[in-house]
Amino acid sequence: MRDALAPWSTGGRALTFLSGEHAAPDHVRAAYAPGDCRRLAALKAVWDPADVFRLNHDIPPAA
């Protein structure tokens, strides 16, 4: 089934299906468009620079 649908794959991920080892930082980043991920990291740098809210699908603050 996966091979049959491969031509339509975007390579992205769905946050609702990320948990455990599948919630690694590279998988979380793949769930967002690159520009969105950069904007979220920039917002996190302003509002949560200590990365307190990191237990669920973490996006680290921008440097």
mmCIF file as Biopython writes it, N, C-alpha, C and O atoms, coordinates in Angstrom:
data_model
#
loop_
_atom_site.group_PDB
_atom_site.id
_atom_site.type_symbol
_atom_site.label_atom_id
_atom_site.label_alt_id
_atom_site.label_comp_id
_atom_site.label_asym_id
_atom_site.label_entity_id
_atom_site.label_seq_id
_atom_site.pdbx_PDB_ins_code
_atom_site.Cartn_x
_atom_site.Cartn_y
_atom_site.Cartn_z
_atom_site.occupancy
_atom_site.B_iso_or_equiv
_atom_site.auth_seq_id
_atom_site.auth_asym_id
_atom_site.pdbx_PDB_model_num
ATOM 1   N N  . MET A ? 1  ? 0.831  -1.180 0.000  1.0 0.0 1  A 1 
ATOM 2   C CA . MET A ? 1  ? 0.000  0.000  0.000  1.0 0.0 1  A 1 
ATOM 3   C C  . MET A ? 1  ? 0.884  1.256  0.000  1.0 0.0 1  A 1 
ATOM 4   O O  . MET A ? 1  ? 0.632  2.207  -0.739 1.0 0.0 1  A 1 
ATOM 5   N N  . ARG A ? 2  ? 1.931  1.236  0.849  1.0 0.0 2  A 1 
ATOM 6   C CA . ARG A ? 2  ? 2.817  2.393  0.918  1.0 0.0 2  A 1 
ATOM 7   C C  . ARG A ? 2  ? 3.485  2.657  -0.426 1.0 0.0 2  A 1 
ATOM 8   O O  . ARG A ? 2  ? 3.579  3.803  -0.867 1.0 0.0 2  A 1 
ATOM 9   N N  . ASP A ? 3  ? 3.944  1.601  -1.069 1.0 0.0 3  A 1 
ATOM 10  C CA . ASP A ? 3  ? 4.591  1.765  -2.376 1.0 0.0 3  A 1 
ATOM 11  C C  . ASP A ? 3  ? 3.617  2.307  -3.416 1.0 0.0 3  A 1 
ATOM 12  O O  . ASP A ? 3  ? 3.996  3.115  -4.263 1.0 0.0 3  A 1 
ATOM 13  N N  . ALA A ? 4  ? 2.366  1.864  -3.354 1.0 0.0 4  A 1 
ATOM 14  C CA . ALA A ? 4  ? 1.369  2.323  -4.317 1.0 0.0 4  A 1 
ATOM 15  C C  . ALA A ? 4  ? 1.066  3.807  -4.139 1.0 0.0 4  A 1 
ATOM 16  O O  . ALA A ? 4  ? 0.781  4.500  -5.115 1.0 0.0 4  A 1 
ATOM 17  N N  . LEU A ? 5  ? 1.125  4.305  -2.897 1.0 0.0 5  A 1 
ATOM 18  C CA . LEU A ? 5  ? 0.826  5.713  -2.626 1.0 0.0 5  A 1 
ATOM 19  C C  . LEU A ? 5  ? 2.059  6.616  -2.681 1.0 0.0 5  A 1 
ATOM 20  O O  . LEU A ? 5  ? 1.929  7.838  -2.609 1.0 0.0 5  A 1 
ATOM 21  N N  . ALA A ? 6  ? 3.234  6.040  -2.806 1.0 0.0 6  A 1 
ATOM 22  C CA . ALA A ? 6  ? 4.493  6.805  -2.786 1.0 0.0 6  A 1 
ATOM 23  C C  . ALA A ? 6  ? 4.530  7.972  -3.771 1.0 0.0 6  A 1 
ATOM 24  O O  . ALA A ? 6  ? 5.072  9.020  -3.420 1.0 0.0 6  A 1 
ATOM 25  N N  . PRO A ? 7  ? 3.990  7.852  -4.973 1.0 0.0 7  A 1 
ATOM 26  C CA . PRO A ? 7  ? 4.059  8.995  -5.897 1.0 0.0 7  A 1 
ATOM 27  C C  . PRO A ? 7  ? 3.372  10.263 -5.375 1.0 0.0 7  A 1 
ATOM 28  O O  . PRO A ? 7  ? 3.670  11.363 -5.840 1.0 0.0 7  A 1 
ATOM 29  N N  . TRP A ? 8  ? 2.466  10.116 -4.424 1.0 0.0 8  A 1 
ATOM 30  C CA . TRP A ? 8  ? 1.738  11.265 -3.897 1.0 0.0 8  A 1 
ATOM 31  C C  . TRP A ? 8  ? 2.252  11.718 -2.532 1.0 0.0 8  A 1 
ATOM 32  O O  . TRP A ? 8  ? 1.675  12.614 -1.916 1.0 0.0 8  A 1 
ATOM 33  N N  . SER A ? 9  ? 3.316  11.111 -2.068 1.0 0.0 9  A 1 
ATOM 34  C CA . SER A ? 9  ? 3.863  11.472 -0.759 1.0 0.0 9  A 1 
ATOM 35  C C  . SER A ? 9  ? 4.538  12.837 -0.808 1.0 0.0 9  A 1 
ATOM 36  O O  . SER A ? 9  ? 5.245  13.158 -1.764 1.0 0.0 9  A 1 
ATOM 37  N N  . THR A ? 10 ? 4.314  13.624 0.216  1.0 0.0 10 A 1 
ATOM 38  C CA . THR A ? 10 ? 4.973  14.928 0.312  1.0 0.0 10 A 1 
ATOM 39  C C  . THR A ? 10 ? 6.236  14.836 1.159  1.0 0.0 10 A 1 
ATOM 40  O O  . THR A ? 10 ? 7.034  15.774 1.189  1.0 0.0 10 A 1 
ATOM 41  N N  . GLY A ? 11 ? 6.421  13.714 1.848  1.0 0.0 11 A 1 
ATOM 42  C CA . GLY A ? 11 ? 7.558  13.568 2.741  1.0 0.0 11 A 1 
ATOM 43  C C  . GLY A ? 11 ? 7.300  14.170 4.110  1.0 0.0 11 A 1 
ATOM 44  O O  . GLY A ? 11 ? 8.136  14.067 5.008  1.0 0.0 11 A 1 
ATOM 45  N N  . GLY A ? 12 ? 6.142  14.799 4.269  1.0 0.0 12 A 1 
ATOM 46  C CA . GLY A ? 12 ? 5.800  15.425 5.541  1.0 0.0 12 A 1 
ATOM 47  C C  . GLY A ? 12 ? 5.303  14.412 6.561  1.0 0.0 12 A 1 
ATOM 48  O O  . GLY A ? 12 ? 5.208  13.216 6.284  1.0 0.0 12 A 1 
ATOM 49  N N  . ARG A ? 13 ? 4.997  14.909 7.723  1.0 0.0 13 A 1 
ATOM 50  C CA . ARG A ? 13 ? 4.477  14.086 8.818  1.0 0.0 13 A 1 
ATOM 51  C C  . ARG A ? 13 ? 3.218  14.749 9.363  1.0 0.0 13 A 1 
ATOM 52  O O  . ARG A ? 13 ? 3.003  15.947 9.179  1.0 0.0 13 A 1 
ATOM 53  N N  . ALA A ? 14 ? 2.395  13.959 10.032 1.0 0.0 14 A 1 
ATOM 54  C CA . ALA A ? 14 ? 1.212  14.481 10.713 1.0 0.0 14 A 1 
ATOM 55  C C  . ALA A ? 14 ? 1.479  14.454 12.209 1.0 0.0 14 A 1 
ATOM 56  O O  . ALA A ? 14 ? 1.799  13.402 12.762 1.0 0.0 14 A 1 
ATOM 57  N N  . LEU A ? 15 ? 1.350  15.602 12.872 1.0 0.0 15 A 1 
ATOM 58  C CA . LEU A ? 15 ? 1.632  15.676 14.311 1.0 0.0 15 A 1 
ATOM 59  C C  . LEU A ? 15 ? 0.812  14.690 15.114 1.0 0.0 15 A 1 
ATOM 60  O O  . LEU A ? 15 ? 1.288  14.175 16.126 1.0 0.0 15 A 1 
ATOM 61  N N  . THR A ? 16 ? -0.403 14.417 14.690 1.0 0.0 16 A 1 
ATOM 62  C CA . THR A ? 16 ? -1.265 13.510 15.446 1.0 0.0 16 A 1 
ATOM 63  C C  . THR A ? 16 ? -0.723 12.082 15.489 1.0 0.0 16 A 1 
ATOM 64  O O  . THR A ? 16 ? -1.136 11.295 16.340 1.0 0.0 16 A 1 
ATOM 65  N N  . PHE A ? 17 ? 0.190  11.739 14.590 1.0 0.0 17 A 1 
ATOM 66  C CA . PHE A ? 17 ? 0.745  10.391 14.557 1.0 0.0 17 A 1 
ATOM 67  C C  . PHE A ? 17 ? 2.177  10.336 15.079 1.0 0.0 17 A 1 
ATOM 68  O O  . PHE A ? 17 ? 2.836  9.305  14.948 1.0 0.0 17 A 1 
ATOM 69  N N  . LEU A ? 18 ? 2.666  11.413 15.663 1.0 0.0 18 A 1 
ATOM 70  C CA . LEU A ? 18 ? 4.027  11.439 16.187 1.0 0.0 18 A 1 
ATOM 71  C C  . LEU A ? 18 ? 4.010  11.198 17.690 1.0 0.0 18 A 1 
ATOM 72  O O  . LEU A ? 18 ? 3.422  11.969 18.448 1.0 0.0 18 A 1 
ATOM 73  N N  . SER A ? 19 ? 4.652  10.133 18.104 1.0 0.0 19 A 1 
ATOM 74  C CA . SER A ? 19 ? 4.802  9.861  19.534 1.0 0.0 19 A 1 
ATOM 75  C C  . SER A ? 19 ? 6.002  8.952  19.730 1.0 0.0 19 A 1 
ATOM 76  O O  . SER A ? 19 ? 6.460  8.296  18.795 1.0 0.0 19 A 1 
ATOM 77  N N  . GLY A ? 20 ? 6.504  8.921  20.956 1.0 0.0 20 A 1 
ATOM 78  C CA . GLY A ? 20 ? 7.654  8.070  21.263 1.0 0.0 20 A 1 
ATOM 79  C C  . GLY A ? 20 ? 8.843  8.393  20.386 1.0 0.0 20 A 1 
ATOM 80  O O  . GLY A ? 20 ? 9.201  9.557  20.202 1.0 0.0 20 A 1 
ATOM 81  N N  . GLU A ? 21 ? 9.458  7.341  19.840 1.0 0.0 21 A 1 
ATOM 82  C CA . GLU A ? 21 ? 10.644 7.565  19.002 1.0 0.0 21 A 1 
ATOM 83  C C  . GLU A ? 21 ? 10.298 8.247  17.685 1.0 0.0 21 A 1 
ATOM 84  O O  . GLU A ? 21 ? 11.189 8.748  16.998 1.0 0.0 21 A 1 
ATOM 85  N N  . HIS A ? 22 ? 9.014  8.275  17.322 1.0 0.0 22 A 1 
ATOM 86  C CA . HIS A ? 22 ? 8.590  8.935  16.091 1.0 0.0 22 A 1 
ATOM 87  C C  . HIS A ? 22 ? 8.385  10.436 16.288 1.0 0.0 22 A 1 
ATOM 88  O O  . HIS A ? 22 ? 8.005  11.140 15.353 1.0 0.0 22 A 1 
ATOM 89  N N  . ALA A ? 23 ? 8.632  10.921 17.490 1.0 0.0 23 A 1 
ATOM 90  C CA . ALA A ? 23 ? 8.513  12.352 17.769 1.0 0.0 23 A 1 
ATOM 91  C C  . ALA A ? 23 ? 9.895  12.997 17.867 1.0 0.0 23 A 1 
ATOM 92  O O  . ALA A ? 23 ? 10.066 14.010 18.545 1.0 0.0 23 A 1 
ATOM 93  N N  . ALA A ? 24 ? 10.862 12.415 17.198 1.0 0.0 24 A 1 
ATOM 94  C CA . ALA A ? 24 ? 12.219 12.980 17.173 1.0 0.0 24 A 1 
ATOM 95  C C  . ALA A ? 24 ? 12.181 14.355 16.502 1.0 0.0 24 A 1 
ATOM 96  O O  . ALA A ? 24 ? 11.293 14.622 15.692 1.0 0.0 24 A 1 
ATOM 97  N N  . PRO A ? 25 ? 13.125 15.218 16.829 1.0 0.0 25 A 1 
ATOM 98  C CA . PRO A ? 25 ? 13.115 16.578 16.275 1.0 0.0 25 A 1 
ATOM 99  C C  . PRO A ? 25 ? 12.999 16.642 14.746 1.0 0.0 25 A 1 
ATOM 100 O O  . PRO A ? 25 ? 12.301 17.511 14.224 1.0 0.0 25 A 1 
ATOM 101 N N  . ASP A ? 26 ? 13.666 15.744 14.027 1.0 0.0 26 A 1 
ATOM 102 C CA . ASP A ? 26 ? 13.575 15.793 12.566 1.0 0.0 26 A 1 
ATOM 103 C C  . ASP A ? 26 ? 12.176 15.419 12.078 1.0 0.0 26 A 1 
ATOM 104 O O  . ASP A ? 26 ? 11.721 15.939 11.059 1.0 0.0 26 A 1 
ATOM 105 N N  . HIS A ? 27 ? 11.488 14.525 12.792 1.0 0.0 27 A 1 
ATOM 106 C CA . HIS A ? 27 ? 10.117 14.181 12.419 1.0 0.0 27 A 1 
ATOM 107 C C  . HIS A ? 27 ? 9.166  15.347 12.707 1.0 0.0 27 A 1 
ATOM 108 O O  . HIS A ? 27 ? 8.261  15.626 11.921 1.0 0.0 27 A 1 
ATOM 109 N N  . VAL A ? 28 ? 9.376  16.018 13.831 1.0 0.0 28 A 1 
ATOM 110 C CA . VAL A ? 28 ? 8.522  17.171 14.169 1.0 0.0 28 A 1 
ATOM 111 C C  . VAL A ? 28 ? 8.722  18.274 13.132 1.0 0.0 28 A 1 
ATOM 112 O O  . VAL A ? 28 ? 7.749  18.864 12.662 1.0 0.0 28 A 1 
ATOM 113 N N  . ARG A ? 29 ? 9.979  18.558 12.769 1.0 0.0 29 A 1 
ATOM 114 C CA . ARG A ? 29 ? 10.233 19.586 11.740 1.0 0.0 29 A 1 
ATOM 115 C C  . ARG A ? 29 ? 9.570  19.223 10.415 1.0 0.0 29 A 1 
ATOM 116 O O  . ARG A ? 29 ? 9.093  20.103 9.699  1.0 0.0 29 A 1 
ATOM 117 N N  . ALA A ? 30 ? 9.536  17.928 10.082 1.0 0.0 30 A 1 
ATOM 118 C CA . ALA A ? 30 ? 8.931  17.493 8.818  1.0 0.0 30 A 1 
ATOM 119 C C  . ALA A ? 30 ? 7.424  17.685 8.805  1.0 0.0 30 A 1 
ATOM 120 O O  . ALA A ? 30 ? 6.809  17.663 7.739  1.0 0.0 30 A 1 
ATOM 121 N N  . ALA A ? 31 ? 6.819  17.873 9.967  1.0 0.0 31 A 1 
ATOM 122 C CA . ALA A ? 31 ? 5.368  18.081 10.039 1.0 0.0 31 A 1 
ATOM 123 C C  . ALA A ? 31 ? 4.984  19.514 9.659  1.0 0.0 31 A 1 
ATOM 124 O O  . ALA A ? 31 ? 3.804  19.804 9.465  1.0 0.0 31 A 1 
ATOM 125 N N  . TYR A ? 32 ? 5.949  20.391 9.555  1.0 0.0 32 A 1 
ATOM 126 C CA . TYR A ? 32 ? 5.697  21.793 9.233  1.0 0.0 32 A 1 
ATOM 127 C C  . TYR A ? 32 ? 6.394  22.174 7.937  1.0 0.0 32 A 1 
ATOM 128 O O  . TYR A ? 32 ? 7.429  21.605 7.588  1.0 0.0 32 A 1 
ATOM 129 N N  . ALA A ? 33 ? 5.832  23.124 7.238  1.0 0.0 33 A 1 
ATOM 130 C CA . ALA A ? 33 ? 6.538  23.708 6.104  1.0 0.0 33 A 1 
ATOM 131 C C  . ALA A ? 33 ? 7.769  24.417 6.659  1.0 0.0 33 A 1 
ATOM 132 O O  . ALA A ? 33 ? 7.708  24.945 7.770  1.0 0.0 33 A 1 
ATOM 133 N N  . PRO A ? 34 ? 8.882  24.449 5.931  1.0 0.0 34 A 1 
ATOM 134 C CA . PRO A ? 34 ? 10.115 25.059 6.457  1.0 0.0 34 A 1 
ATOM 135 C C  . PRO A ? 34 ? 9.931  26.477 6.987  1.0 0.0 34 A 1 
ATOM 136 O O  . PRO A ? 34 ? 10.465 26.814 8.044  1.0 0.0 34 A 1 
ATOM 137 N N  . GLY A ? 35 ? 9.190  27.302 6.275  1.0 0.0 35 A 1 
ATOM 138 C CA . GLY A ? 35 ? 8.966  28.679 6.728  1.0 0.0 35 A 1 
ATOM 139 C C  . GLY A ? 35 ? 8.171  28.721 8.022  1.0 0.0 35 A 1 
ATOM 140 O O  . GLY A ? 35 ? 8.445  29.544 8.895  1.0 0.0 35 A 1 
ATOM 141 N N  . ASP A ? 36 ? 7.192  27.842 8.148  1.0 0.0 36 A 1 
ATOM 142 C CA . ASP A ? 36 ? 6.389  27.779 9.372  1.0 0.0 36 A 1 
ATOM 143 C C  . ASP A ? 36 ? 7.248  27.360 10.552 1.0 0.0 36 A 1 
ATOM 144 O O  . ASP A ? 36 ? 7.133  27.921 11.642 1.0 0.0 36 A 1 
ATOM 145 N N  . CYS A ? 37 ? 8.101  26.380 10.336 1.0 0.0 37 A 1 
ATOM 146 C CA . CYS A ? 37 ? 8.976  25.900 11.412 1.0 0.0 37 A 1 
ATOM 147 C C  . CYS A ? 37 ? 9.923  27.012 11.873 1.0 0.0 37 A 1 
ATOM 148 O O  . CYS A ? 37 ? 10.159 27.165 13.071 1.0 0.0 37 A 1 
ATOM 149 N N  . ARG A ? 38 ? 10.457 27.778 10.942 1.0 0.0 38 A 1 
ATOM 150 C CA . ARG A ? 38 ? 11.340 28.898 11.304 1.0 0.0 38 A 1 
ATOM 151 C C  . ARG A ? 38 ? 10.584 29.952 12.100 1.0 0.0 38 A 1 
ATOM 152 O O  . ARG A ? 38 ? 11.104 30.475 13.086 1.0 0.0 38 A 1 
ATOM 153 N N  . ARG A ? 39 ? 9.362  30.269 11.682 1.0 0.0 39 A 1 
ATOM 154 C CA . ARG A ? 39 ? 8.555  31.261 12.409 1.0 0.0 39 A 1 
ATOM 155 C C  . ARG A ? 39 ? 8.204  30.773 13.805 1.0 0.0 39 A 1 
ATOM 156 O O  . ARG A ? 39 ? 8.241  31.552 14.757 1.0 0.0 39 A 1 
ATOM 157 N N  . LEU A ? 40 ? 7.861  29.482 13.946 1.0 0.0 40 A 1 
ATOM 158 C CA . LEU A ? 40 ? 7.550  28.934 15.264 1.0 0.0 40 A 1 
ATOM 159 C C  . LEU A ? 40 ? 8.776  28.980 16.176 1.0 0.0 40 A 1 
ATOM 160 O O  . LEU A ? 40 ? 8.656  29.296 17.359 1.0 0.0 40 A 1 
ATOM 161 N N  . ALA A ? 41 ? 9.950  28.666 15.631 1.0 0.0 41 A 1 
ATOM 162 C CA . ALA A ? 41 ? 11.183 28.721 16.421 1.0 0.0 41 A 1 
ATOM 163 C C  . ALA A ? 41 ? 11.488 30.157 16.849 1.0 0.0 41 A 1 
ATOM 164 O O  . ALA A ? 41 ? 11.938 30.390 17.970 1.0 0.0 41 A 1 
ATOM 165 N N  . ALA A ? 42 ? 11.243 31.114 15.957 1.0 0.0 42 A 1 
ATOM 166 C CA . ALA A ? 42 ? 11.465 32.523 16.302 1.0 0.0 42 A 1 
ATOM 167 C C  . ALA A ? 42 ? 10.498 32.962 17.399 1.0 0.0 42 A 1 
ATOM 168 O O  . ALA A ? 42 ? 10.899 33.660 18.330 1.0 0.0 42 A 1 
ATOM 169 N N  . LEU A ? 43 ? 9.245  32.565 17.301 1.0 0.0 43 A 1 
ATOM 170 C CA . LEU A ? 43 ? 8.271  32.888 18.345 1.0 0.0 43 A 1 
ATOM 171 C C  . LEU A ? 43 ? 8.656  32.248 19.674 1.0 0.0 43 A 1 
ATOM 172 O O  . LEU A ? 43 ? 8.529  32.861 20.734 1.0 0.0 43 A 1 
ATOM 173 N N  . LYS A ? 44 ? 9.124  31.017 19.600 1.0 0.0 44 A 1 
ATOM 174 C CA . LYS A ? 44 ? 9.514  30.331 20.830 1.0 0.0 44 A 1 
ATOM 175 C C  . LYS A ? 44 ? 10.716 31.022 21.470 1.0 0.0 44 A 1 
ATOM 176 O O  . LYS A ? 44 ? 10.817 31.064 22.696 1.0 0.0 44 A 1 
ATOM 177 N N  . ALA A ? 45 ? 11.613 31.555 20.675 1.0 0.0 45 A 1 
ATOM 178 C CA . ALA A ? 45 ? 12.770 32.274 21.217 1.0 0.0 45 A 1 
ATOM 179 C C  . ALA A ? 45 ? 12.323 33.508 21.993 1.0 0.0 45 A 1 
ATOM 180 O O  . ALA A ? 45 ? 12.980 33.905 22.956 1.0 0.0 45 A 1 
ATOM 181 N N  . VAL A ? 46 ? 11.220 34.114 21.587 1.0 0.0 46 A 1 
ATOM 182 C CA . VAL A ? 46 ? 10.700 35.299 22.269 1.0 0.0 46 A 1 
ATOM 183 C C  . VAL A ? 46 ? 9.899  34.913 23.505 1.0 0.0 46 A 1 
ATOM 184 O O  . VAL A ? 46 ? 10.106 35.472 24.582 1.0 0.0 46 A 1 
ATOM 185 N N  . TRP A ? 47 ? 8.979  33.950 23.350 1.0 0.0 47 A 1 
ATOM 186 C CA . TRP A ? 47 ? 8.018  33.648 24.401 1.0 0.0 47 A 1 
ATOM 187 C C  . TRP A ? 47 ? 8.421  32.495 25.323 1.0 0.0 47 A 1 
ATOM 188 O O  . TRP A ? 47 ? 7.901  32.398 26.434 1.0 0.0 47 A 1 
ATOM 189 N N  . ASP A ? 48 ? 9.323  31.630 24.896 1.0 0.0 48 A 1 
ATOM 190 C CA . ASP A ? 48 ? 9.759  30.501 25.724 1.0 0.0 48 A 1 
ATOM 191 C C  . ASP A ? 48 ? 11.235 30.191 25.465 1.0 0.0 48 A 1 
ATOM 192 O O  . ASP A ? 48 ? 11.565 29.079 25.052 1.0 0.0 48 A 1 
ATOM 193 N N  . PRO A ? 49 ? 12.124 31.158 25.701 1.0 0.0 49 A 1 
ATOM 194 C CA . PRO A ? 49 ? 13.539 30.951 25.390 1.0 0.0 49 A 1 
ATOM 195 C C  . PRO A ? 49 ? 14.186 29.849 26.234 1.0 0.0 49 A 1 
ATOM 196 O O  . PRO A ? 49 ? 15.190 29.272 25.814 1.0 0.0 49 A 1 
ATOM 197 N N  . ALA A ? 50 ? 13.638 29.546 27.407 1.0 0.0 50 A 1 
ATOM 198 C CA . ALA A ? 50 ? 14.190 28.477 28.252 1.0 0.0 50 A 1 
ATOM 199 C C  . ALA A ? 50 ? 13.650 27.109 27.845 1.0 0.0 50 A 1 
ATOM 200 O O  . ALA A ? 50 ? 14.007 26.102 28.455 1.0 0.0 50 A 1 
ATOM 201 N N  . ASP A ? 51 ? 12.806 27.060 26.834 1.0 0.0 51 A 1 
ATOM 202 C CA . ASP A ? 51 ? 12.244 25.813 26.314 1.0 0.0 51 A 1 
ATOM 203 C C  . ASP A ? 51 ? 11.503 25.018 27.391 1.0 0.0 51 A 1 
ATOM 204 O O  . ASP A ? 51 ? 11.634 23.798 27.489 1.0 0.0 51 A 1 
ATOM 205 N N  . VAL A ? 52 ? 10.719 25.744 28.197 1.0 0.0 52 A 1 
ATOM 206 C CA . VAL A ? 52 ? 9.933  25.112 29.264 1.0 0.0 52 A 1 
ATOM 207 C C  . VAL A ? 52 ? 8.871  24.193 28.658 1.0 0.0 52 A 1 
ATOM 208 O O  . VAL A ? 52 ? 8.667  23.077 29.136 1.0 0.0 52 A 1 
ATOM 209 N N  . PHE A ? 53 ? 8.197  24.661 27.611 1.0 0.0 53 A 1 
ATOM 210 C CA . PHE A ? 53 ? 7.154  23.873 26.962 1.0 0.0 53 A 1 
ATOM 211 C C  . PHE A ? 53 ? 7.788  23.017 25.868 1.0 0.0 53 A 1 
ATOM 212 O O  . PHE A ? 53 ? 7.783  23.393 24.696 1.0 0.0 53 A 1 
ATOM 213 N N  . ARG A ? 54 ? 8.330  21.871 26.255 1.0 0.0 54 A 1 
ATOM 214 C CA . ARG A ? 54 ? 9.065  21.032 25.318 1.0 0.0 54 A 1 
ATOM 215 C C  . ARG A ? 54 ? 8.657  19.565 25.364 1.0 0.0 54 A 1 
ATOM 216 O O  . ARG A ? 54 ? 9.259  18.736 24.681 1.0 0.0 54 A 1 
ATOM 217 N N  . LEU A ? 55 ? 7.647  19.233 26.158 1.0 0.0 55 A 1 
ATOM 218 C CA . LEU A ? 55 ? 7.325  17.826 26.347 1.0 0.0 55 A 1 
ATOM 219 C C  . LEU A ? 55 ? 6.473  17.233 25.223 1.0 0.0 55 A 1 
ATOM 220 O O  . LEU A ? 55 ? 6.323  16.014 25.148 1.0 0.0 55 A 1 
ATOM 221 N N  . ASN A ? 56 ? 5.926  18.054 24.367 1.0 0.0 56 A 1 
ATOM 222 C CA . ASN A ? 56 ? 5.084  17.561 23.282 1.0 0.0 56 A 1 
ATOM 223 C C  . ASN A ? 56 ? 5.529  18.174 21.962 1.0 0.0 56 A 1 
ATOM 224 O O  . ASN A ? 56 ? 5.466  19.394 21.810 1.0 0.0 56 A 1 
ATOM 225 N N  . HIS A ? 57 ? 5.963  17.394 21.031 1.0 0.0 57 A 1 
ATOM 226 C CA . HIS A ? 57 ? 6.324  17.876 19.699 1.0 0.0 57 A 1 
ATOM 227 C C  . HIS A ? 57 ? 7.148  19.169 19.766 1.0 0.0 57 A 1 
ATOM 228 O O  . HIS A ? 57 ? 6.753  20.206 19.233 1.0 0.0 57 A 1 
ATOM 229 N N  . ASP A ? 58 ? 8.247  19.079 20.405 1.0 0.0 58 A 1 
ATOM 230 C CA . ASP A ? 58 ? 9.071  20.253 20.693 1.0 0.0 58 A 1 
ATOM 231 C C  . ASP A ? 58 ? 9.644  20.892 19.439 1.0 0.0 58 A 1 
ATOM 232 O O  . ASP A ? 58 ? 10.136 20.214 18.536 1.0 0.0 58 A 1 
ATOM 233 N N  . ILE A ? 59 ? 9.567  22.194 19.412 1.0 0.0 59 A 1 
ATOM 234 C CA . ILE A ? 59 ? 10.279 23.017 18.432 1.0 0.0 59 A 1 
ATOM 235 C C  . ILE A ? 59 ? 11.224 23.863 19.264 1.0 0.0 59 A 1 
ATOM 236 O O  . ILE A ? 59 ? 10.772 24.759 19.977 1.0 0.0 59 A 1 
ATOM 237 N N  . PRO A ? 60 ? 12.526 23.606 19.194 1.0 0.0 60 A 1 
ATOM 238 C CA . PRO A ? 60 ? 13.468 24.387 19.993 1.0 0.0 60 A 1 
ATOM 239 C C  . PRO A ? 60 ? 13.448 25.859 19.601 1.0 0.0 60 A 1 
ATOM 240 O O  . PRO A ? 60 ? 13.195 26.191 18.443 1.0 0.0 60 A 1 
ATOM 241 N N  . PRO A ? 61 ? 13.716 26.752 20.573 1.0 0.0 61 A 1 
ATOM 242 C CA . PRO A ? 61 ? 13.768 28.180 20.241 1.0 0.0 61 A 1 
ATOM 243 C C  . PRO A ? 61 ? 14.916 28.481 19.276 1.0 0.0 61 A 1 
ATOM 244 O O  . PRO A ? 61 ? 15.960 27.830 19.311 1.0 0.0 61 A 1 
ATOM 245 N N  . ALA A ? 62 ? 14.709 29.455 18.434 1.0 0.0 62 A 1 
ATOM 246 C CA . ALA A ? 62 ? 15.772 29.878 17.509 1.0 0.0 62 A 1 
ATOM 247 C C  . ALA A ? 62 ? 16.935 30.414 18.326 1.0 0.0 62 A 1 
ATOM 248 O O  . ALA A ? 62 ? 16.752 30.965 19.411 1.0 0.0 62 A 1 
ATOM 249 N N  . ALA A ? 63 ? 18.121 30.244 17.789 1.0 0.0 63 A 1 
ATOM 250 C CA . ALA A ? 63 ? 19.337 30.713 18.483 1.0 0.0 63 A 1 
ATOM 251 C C  . ALA A ? 63 ? 19.467 32.211 18.411 1.0 0.0 63 A 1 
ATOM 252 O O  . ALA A ? 63 ? 20.427 32.773 18.939 1.0 0.0 63 A 1 
#
